[in-house]
Amino acid sequence: MIERPDIDALMAGELGQFLQAQVQVRQDAKAKTNQRYLISAAGLIPLVLVLFLLPIGEFKIWASVAVGMGALWWSRQPIMAAKKQTKSGINEAIAKALGLSYLHDCGEGHGFLRAKAHKMFPSYTRAKHEDLWSGDMAGLPFSLHESHLEERRGSGKNSRWVTVFRGPVITIGFTRSFHATTLLERSGRHRRFGFFGEKDELKVGDAVLEKADMVHPDFEDSFTIYTTDQTEARYLVHPTYIEKLIALEQAFRGQGIRTLFKDRELTIVLKTENMFESGSLDHNMDRAMVQMCVSQFMAMADLCAELNETAR
């Protein structure tokens, strides 16, 4: 079991010193943003008036909106940079206490590609990835990053970006290899085309995963298993494991948890709100933000230890 970081020790050490210095940084950022708001307002009002006097039809509306959004983005840059700097400092300190490393900006990574290949995400048009935590947890390889997937919907002036998934992609190493590929998810994701009910099998690359019965009837309406080995799937997905997954959902205030057992890794995908946003402009919230991140990671550490229990 990974040791829980001492919040008091963190706040009394380098993290506390960093956050104290960030108080002035955040105050300066707020002042600069307010100044930019005034500059933007002073420049936008006459510009919009000129646009509406020009004979350019509906384009004047879209031009005004674009200019306004650009001015808002420019105005908020100082506070966004300050929040990112504070967030990175907090998360780096927590990661160090956990024996992990942290990067704010990252790519899609191995866990995301594996989850995508096994149909654990909805269809999407563009993706953004951030907040990579990686290293060893309880002596086993571990990585987590947050993904934000969006789909372009509509056309022309009705075109818009819609979030179809946001949440963590977690990869945890196992003490042994799996003989099969087993996918566990909340029921109802893979429906038969033109019929009611779930699909009996999933084709993933060259493999065919067949639907398996749940070991415990209490979970039959909530979860579905697809696997290449029914016996191993029933061994892996036991009631205690399901309870731990539900606890993880609750710890992250998430939904739609999906897990993949393959080779010597467990990949977990969970739909949540935006996570790890520990960079607040209010320095009075710093301790609460640190506590929130630590609690989330301890929930994962507990799951990691439980999933690597001795053979039953």
Steps between C-alpha positions, in 0.01 A plus 500: 500500500629843407544733796261794521683836478487717812309816404645697791853402400435599138360840596785562745770409245593604146138493382393745769786734409409478132134576568589795720700648212206431265272726707661810348525337155125436500418850626712652223332274243152609611601866482646455151188318380276778634717753318464302177123489544495881504727521195287247313176681583644833391611353166205271434216748529609726211613199293161329531323825410711529184427137406126553529516806274669300223277336231627146562177324601503226764877491487508804731340289776751217467787749477384674816472169689847391380657831604326483838615143565854591400500797737367282784769237436774766498367660818493172693848385404672636816266322743501180293881495505504563877249219563701259283822588683335450840335176392828358366684591822238329717476188286878466467535514880229237551653276233842531665353399837339199331824403326356590159578759233256758362475684167224747419523464121516152345406290198243223466726228644496121507194463722285725282599319181423162656162621626418651161589175323258313728206735438501651848432854367212644297578631151671841502651760267775656710681415825697686766710335769653641820598427861726197463589322825738206459745276684466202735208458737532227761798370300307470173506725190227763503390786275204732488409792280181689424348495151242738355327372185270713286287434194409753232124504454269695271606696194547860393399754760345218708833320525624451855744298711341257748691326780444124469753394764710661770679307769804300611665218310680282755744217434608275788754217476413156635707244688412240235402483135149435373441218255196670349368845412212601725297822477262602780269800467169644608211327323339637185799647308504247216148454367388274218439693178127523437414282803461538872759353731877484507733345248610144572854569379743779412759488222816677612780484245558131427332386822135425574385568856188307603251611760538315830262450794570695817615294797265680739136558391484833689724659234339353184288808429786743568804347327583300188808284433650429157791256492702247303502262800182453706676317781768763556244782475286350774809458717610862451163672527390395848266697733781665698655627177166647388459672837845657464413633155180654633702658782739645242207651309379660820847629596527679165130594491501322165290264294520241224812323628665256255792267565717287275713205612766421241856365509631621836302822527167632614370806312224704663291769330262715702278789390525795742499876520829685442748362755820602674417869466680584823601847385257743662529878490385504864801405716260411783395199291852359458487252788159369392631450145802307628274284718271422206785380277652288776164334573451411134840339475455302820179354356703381199776361721244297692358363173848411378575303817164323490532399137843352562381280786637146530330237288169375637 
